[in-house]
Amino acid sequence: MSTHLQVTIDRTSGEPLREQLRTRIRDMITTGILRAGTPLPSSRRLAADLRLSRSVVVEVYQQLTAEGYLHTVDRSGTRVADWGITRSSATVPACGRVAPPAAVSTPVRWDLRTGLADATGFPRREWLFCVEKVLRTMGSEHLEYPPPEGVAEVREELAAYLGRVRAVRAMAHHVMMTAGFSHGLSLVCRLLLAEGHRSIGVEDPGHPGQRQFIESAGLRAVPVPVDGQGIVVEALARSGTRAVLVTPAHQFPTGVALTDERRSALVSWARAVDGIVVEDDFDSEFWFDVGERPLSLQAAAPEHVIHGSSASKLLAPFLRLGWLTVPSHLVAPFSRTRARLDIGTSSVDQLTFAEFVRGGRLDRHLRRMRKRHQERRRALTDALARYFPGAAVQGAAAGRHSLVSLPRDLDERTVTRAARQSGVLVRGLGDFTVRPPSPFGPCLVVGHAAQTPHSLATAVQLIAQAVRV
C-alpha cells in the first residue's frame, strides 16, 4: 500500500517516539482528519517515511487497533475503524471534537460527544430581526471587503460587552474579529512564529483538535499537566516555552476552574518570561451561578494575555464569527498577519451580531441557555445517582459538558466500548490525554448540550446496564 500519512515527529522533545506517533494518529482520527475507512500506510512504508523502527509502527498500530481506532482488513491493510455512525451523526462538530467508538454497527441513538450544539435553542426570530435591520440600514461601504481587523463599530460594541461581562480591559482597537476561535488560534500561531516562538504549551488533558491546529501552523505543542487546581504552572515553567493556551474559567475537558493561586502564578510566569497566555474563554458565559464566575485572566495581565471566544459557542456553530483581544504591542503585527492571510469576516454577520448584543438579545438568550444547560447537568447528576453508583459529576457547575468520574475498578475504554454497543457514543478522558496516566482516574467526558434531560437519563441507564454496575 503506497498511502502517505503526514505525521510530524519531534526528536528533540524528549517524548518517546512511540507515544508521539500514537498520539498524532489518534488525534487525526478523533478530530476527523482521518475518517472511517481511510487506509493507513503499511508499517514498513510509514517506518521508512518517518525514519522509525518498523517495530515501533507495528506496536502503535496494534495498540490503536486494540483501542478501537483502527482495524485490519484482509489483503487491504490497516484502516481507520468503521464506527457505524450515520453520515449526519458523523459530521465533525465544533472544533473537530469527534469521538472514535469501537468498530461496531449498532446505530448511535444517544450522542454524548462534546462540541455538539443545542440547535433548538438558536433564537431564529430575534436573529432574523437583526439581519433585516442591518440590511436595511447599513451603509454601502459595508458591501466592500471588510477591514481585516473587523468593522469598527462592531469592535466597539464587543469591547464594551467583554468589559461588562468578563472584565476584559480593552479598547475597540484591541479587539480583532475572526472566523471563529479556531481561525483565531491559527492566526495567533502564525503571529507567535513571526515573533520568534517555536512552541506553545497546551493543557493535558486538553483539546486534541487545538493541538492539531497548532502543529499544522508550524509550532510545537508542548503538553503541560492539569490537576484539580488547573494547569500546573511549575511544569509549564520547566517546559521552556514562552507561550501557553489555557481554558482557565472551565478547563476543557476536566471542568476545573483555575484556582486563584494558580492564576497568580500563571500571570507571574508570563511576566517573568515576557510570554503570551492565550485564554480560550469558550463557555464562561454558561456558568450557572454568574456571581461565582471567575474573571477573565486577561483582566489581571492585559499586556500578556490574548483573550478569545466566539459566537459559535454562544449561539450556533454555523456562525463563523469570533474575536480576540490582543495586547497593545501586538495590535499592529496581528493586523498585518490577518491582512496577509485572508480578506476578513463578513460585515453583515459582524453587524448582525453587534445589533444582537446591543439590543440585549444576547443577554436574554444566555439566561435561557444557562437555565437549560443547568437542567441537563442536573438530569445527568440525578441519573448517575440512580443508575450508576460510584460515578459522579466533577468540576465547576458550568458549561455544556461534564466530567464524570468512574469507579476505580472500571476500565475507561471498556466502558466506552460497552456504551457504544448499546447505542451510546461517549468518550473517555484518555482520548484527550497526551501523557497518561491522568490524575483524575477513569472518567467519561459527557457532552449534554444536545440532549434532553430524558435522553441523558436513558443514556446513563444504558451505560450502567452495559457494564452491569
URTA-V607083 format. One record per residue. N is the residue number from 1. RES is the residue in three letters. PHI is phi in degrees with one decimal (* if undefined). Layout:
# URTA-V607083
N	RES	PHI
N	RES	PHI
This chain:
# URTA-V607083
1	MET	*
2	SER	-99.9
3	THR	-57.4
4	HIS	-104.4
5	LEU	-129.0
6	GLN	-82.5
7	VAL	-129.7
8	THR	-104.8
9	ILE	-112.2
10	ASP	-104.1
11	ARG	-81.2
12	THR	-101.9
13	SER	-79.3
14	GLY	87.5
15	GLU	-77.4
16	PRO	-52.8
17	LEU	-60.9
18	ARG	-60.7
19	GLU	-70.4
20	GLN	-59.8
21	LEU	-64.3
22	ARG	-60.1
23	THR	-64.8
24	ARG	-62.5
25	ILE	-67.0
26	ARG	-60.3
27	ASP	-66.4
28	MET	-64.8
29	ILE	-77.1
30	THR	-69.3
31	THR	-93.3
32	GLY	86.2
33	ILE	-66.0
34	LEU	-100.2
35	ARG	-93.8
36	ALA	-55.2
37	GLY	90.1
38	THR	-65.5
39	PRO	-76.1
40	LEU	-103.7
41	PRO	-61.2
42	SER	-61.9
43	SER	-59.8
44	ARG	-66.3
45	ARG	-66.2
46	LEU	-66.5
47	ALA	-60.7
48	ALA	-66.6
49	ASP	-62.2
50	LEU	-97.7
51	ARG	56.0
52	LEU	-116.9
53	SER	-66.6
54	ARG	-60.6
55	SER	-62.8
56	VAL	-64.6
57	VAL	-66.1
58	VAL	-59.6
59	GLU	-64.5
60	VAL	-64.4
61	TYR	-59.8
62	GLN	-65.7
63	GLN	-66.5
64	LEU	-67.1
65	THR	-68.0
66	ALA	-63.4
67	GLU	-85.8
68	GLY	93.1
69	TYR	-83.3
70	LEU	-124.5
71	HIS	-150.1
72	THR	-106.0
73	VAL	-112.5
74	ASP	-53.1
75	ARG	62.8
76	SER	-119.2
77	GLY	80.4
78	THR	-97.6
79	ARG	-133.1
80	VAL	-65.6
81	ALA	-59.6
82	ASP	-78.7
83	TRP	-76.6
84	GLY	71.0
85	ILE	-106.2
86	THR	-65.6
87	ARG	-57.9
88	SER	-66.4
89	SER	-80.0
90	ALA	-89.8
91	THR	-59.0
92	VAL	-69.5
93	PRO	-77.5
94	ALA	-51.6
95	CYS	63.2
96	GLY	71.6
97	ARG	-85.7
98	VAL	-113.0
99	ALA	-96.8
100	PRO	-98.6
101	PRO	-74.5
102	ALA	-66.2
103	ALA	-79.0
104	VAL	-132.4
105	SER	-105.4
106	THR	-62.2
107	PRO	-62.3
108	VAL	-82.4
109	ARG	-109.8
110	TRP	-126.1
111	ASP	-99.6
112	LEU	-105.3
113	ARG	-70.1
114	THR	-79.2
115	GLY	88.0
116	LEU	-83.8
117	ALA	-97.5
118	ASP	-87.7
119	ALA	-63.2
120	THR	-72.5
121	GLY	-88.9
122	PHE	-67.6
123	PRO	-80.8
124	ARG	-57.7
125	ARG	-64.6
126	GLU	-65.8
127	TRP	-66.4
128	LEU	-61.5
129	PHE	-57.3
130	CYS	-69.0
131	VAL	-59.6
132	GLU	-63.7
133	LYS	-64.3
134	VAL	-62.7
135	LEU	-65.7
136	ARG	-74.1
137	THR	-111.6
138	MET	-72.3
139	GLY	-76.2
140	SER	-65.2
141	GLU	-63.5
142	HIS	-80.0
143	LEU	-89.1
144	GLU	-84.6
145	TYR	-61.6
146	PRO	-73.6
147	PRO	-60.5
148	PRO	-60.3
149	GLU	-78.6
150	GLY	116.6
151	VAL	-70.0
152	ALA	-57.6
153	GLU	-69.3
154	VAL	-70.8
155	ARG	-62.8
156	GLU	-63.4
157	GLU	-64.6
158	LEU	-68.0
159	ALA	-59.2
160	ALA	-67.1
161	TYR	-62.9
162	LEU	-64.2
163	GLY	-66.4
164	ARG	-72.8
165	VAL	-100.2
166	ARG	-127.3
167	ALA	59.6
168	VAL	-68.6
169	ARG	-97.6
170	ALA	-156.8
171	MET	-97.6
172	ALA	-57.2
173	HIS	-72.2
174	HIS	-82.1
175	VAL	-88.1
176	MET	-116.9
177	MET	-81.8
178	THR	-134.9
179	ALA	-97.3
180	GLY	109.5
181	PHE	-66.8
182	SER	-61.4
183	HIS	-62.7
184	GLY	-61.6
185	LEU	-63.5
186	SER	-61.0
187	LEU	-65.3
188	VAL	-61.6
189	CYS	-60.9
190	ARG	-68.0
191	LEU	-65.9
192	LEU	-62.5
193	LEU	-59.1
194	ALA	-64.9
195	GLU	-87.8
196	GLY	100.1
197	HIS	-76.3
198	ARG	-121.5
199	SER	-151.6
200	ILE	-146.8
201	GLY	-72.4
202	VAL	-131.6
203	GLU	-67.7
204	ASP	-136.3
205	PRO	-66.7
206	GLY	-161.2
207	HIS	-90.1
208	PRO	-62.2
209	GLY	-63.5
210	GLN	-70.0
211	ARG	-59.7
212	GLN	-64.2
213	PHE	-59.2
214	ILE	-62.8
215	GLU	-71.4
216	SER	-68.7
217	ALA	-81.9
218	GLY	106.3
219	LEU	-97.7
220	ARG	-91.2
221	ALA	-86.7
222	VAL	-101.8
223	PRO	-66.9
224	VAL	-123.6
225	PRO	-65.1
226	VAL	-118.6
227	ASP	-124.8
228	GLY	-67.6
229	GLN	-109.6
230	GLY	108.8
231	ILE	-63.7
232	VAL	-85.6
233	VAL	-67.4
234	GLU	-60.5
235	ALA	-66.9
236	LEU	-61.2
237	ALA	-62.7
238	ARG	-77.5
239	SER	-72.9
240	GLY	86.9
241	THR	-79.9
242	ARG	-119.6
243	ALA	-145.5
244	VAL	-152.4
245	LEU	-106.4
246	VAL	-134.0
247	THR	-123.7
248	PRO	-71.7
249	ALA	-74.6
250	HIS	-160.2
251	GLN	-57.2
252	PHE	-100.1
253	PRO	-107.3
254	THR	-76.3
255	GLY	81.4
256	VAL	-73.2
257	ALA	-96.0
258	LEU	-60.4
259	THR	-68.6
260	ASP	-59.1
261	GLU	-63.5
262	ARG	-69.0
263	ARG	-59.3
264	SER	-62.8
265	ALA	-65.9
266	LEU	-66.7
267	VAL	-64.3
268	SER	-62.1
269	TRP	-60.4
270	ALA	-60.4
271	ARG	-70.0
272	ALA	-66.9
273	VAL	-100.1
274	ASP	52.9
275	GLY	-104.1
276	ILE	-125.7
277	VAL	-107.8
278	VAL	-97.0
279	GLU	-98.5
280	ASP	-86.8
281	ASP	-95.7
282	PHE	-68.0
283	ASP	-143.7
284	SER	-63.5
285	GLU	-67.1
286	PHE	-104.9
287	TRP	-67.1
288	PHE	-73.6
289	ASP	-102.5
290	VAL	-59.0
291	GLY	-66.7
292	GLU	-93.2
293	ARG	-66.7
294	PRO	-68.6
295	LEU	-68.0
296	SER	-63.9
297	LEU	-65.8
298	GLN	-58.9
299	ALA	-62.1
300	ALA	-86.7
301	ALA	-154.7
302	PRO	-61.1
303	GLU	-80.6
304	HIS	-126.6
305	VAL	-119.3
306	ILE	-100.6
307	HIS	-99.2
308	GLY	-143.2
309	SER	-161.4
310	SER	-157.6
311	ALA	-71.8
312	SER	-64.3
313	LYS	-80.5
314	LEU	-79.0
315	LEU	-121.5
316	ALA	-166.0
317	PRO	-63.5
318	PHE	-65.9
319	LEU	-80.1
320	ARG	-83.6
321	LEU	-144.2
322	GLY	-142.9
323	TRP	-155.6
324	LEU	-127.6
325	THR	-107.8
326	VAL	-109.8
327	PRO	-61.6
328	SER	-55.2
329	HIS	-72.6
330	LEU	-106.4
331	VAL	-60.0
332	ALA	-66.1
333	PRO	-60.2
334	PHE	-65.5
335	SER	-60.0
336	ARG	-65.8
337	THR	-61.8
338	ARG	-62.3
339	ALA	-64.8
340	ARG	-74.4
341	LEU	-98.8
342	ASP	-158.2
343	ILE	-112.5
344	GLY	95.4
345	THR	-107.1
346	SER	-43.8
347	SER	-63.9
348	VAL	-63.7
349	ASP	-62.5
350	GLN	-61.4
351	LEU	-67.5
352	THR	-64.7
353	PHE	-64.4
354	ALA	-60.7
355	GLU	-64.5
356	PHE	-62.9
357	VAL	-71.8
358	ARG	-61.7
359	GLY	-84.2
360	GLY	80.6
361	ARG	-68.4
362	LEU	-64.5
363	ASP	-58.3
364	ARG	-66.4
365	HIS	-61.4
366	LEU	-66.3
367	ARG	-62.3
368	ARG	-63.3
369	MET	-72.4
370	ARG	-59.7
371	LYS	-62.6
372	ARG	-65.0
373	HIS	-66.6
374	GLN	-64.7
375	GLU	-61.7
376	ARG	-72.5
377	ARG	-63.7
378	ARG	-64.0
379	ALA	-63.3
380	LEU	-63.9
381	THR	-61.1
382	ASP	-65.1
383	ALA	-65.8
384	LEU	-62.9
385	ALA	-62.6
386	ARG	-82.5
387	TYR	-108.0
388	PHE	-132.5
389	PRO	-59.5
390	GLY	95.6
391	ALA	-100.1
392	ALA	-154.1
393	VAL	-75.5
394	GLN	-116.5
395	GLY	86.8
396	ALA	-66.4
397	ALA	-79.2
398	ALA	-162.8
399	GLY	84.6
400	ARG	-111.7
401	HIS	-144.8
402	SER	-139.0
403	LEU	-91.3
404	VAL	-112.5
405	SER	-77.6
406	LEU	-103.3
407	PRO	-54.8
408	ARG	-61.2
409	ASP	-83.8
410	LEU	-98.9
411	ASP	-90.1
412	GLU	-57.3
413	ARG	-66.0
414	THR	-63.1
415	VAL	-65.9
416	THR	-67.0
417	ARG	-68.2
418	ALA	-63.4
419	ALA	-61.2
420	ARG	-62.8
421	GLN	-63.8
422	SER	-96.1
423	GLY	89.4
424	VAL	-109.6
425	LEU	-101.4
426	VAL	-147.3
427	ARG	-110.3
428	GLY	-92.6
429	LEU	-62.6
430	GLY	-60.2
431	ASP	-66.9
432	PHE	-107.8
433	THR	-105.1
434	VAL	-87.2
435	ARG	-119.7
436	PRO	-70.3
437	PRO	-85.4
438	SER	-84.7
439	PRO	-68.3
440	PHE	-86.5
441	GLY	74.3
442	PRO	-67.8
443	CYS	-146.5
444	LEU	-108.4
445	VAL	-107.7
446	VAL	-106.9
447	GLY	-87.1
448	HIS	-116.9
449	ALA	-65.9
450	ALA	-95.3
451	GLN	-115.5
452	THR	-80.8
453	PRO	-54.8
454	HIS	-64.3
455	SER	-63.0
456	LEU	-62.8
457	ALA	-62.0
458	THR	-64.1
459	ALA	-62.6
460	VAL	-63.0
461	GLN	-61.3
462	LEU	-65.7
463	ILE	-63.0
464	ALA	-61.7
465	GLN	-65.6
466	ALA	-65.8
467	VAL	-101.3
468	ARG	56.5
469	VAL	-90.5
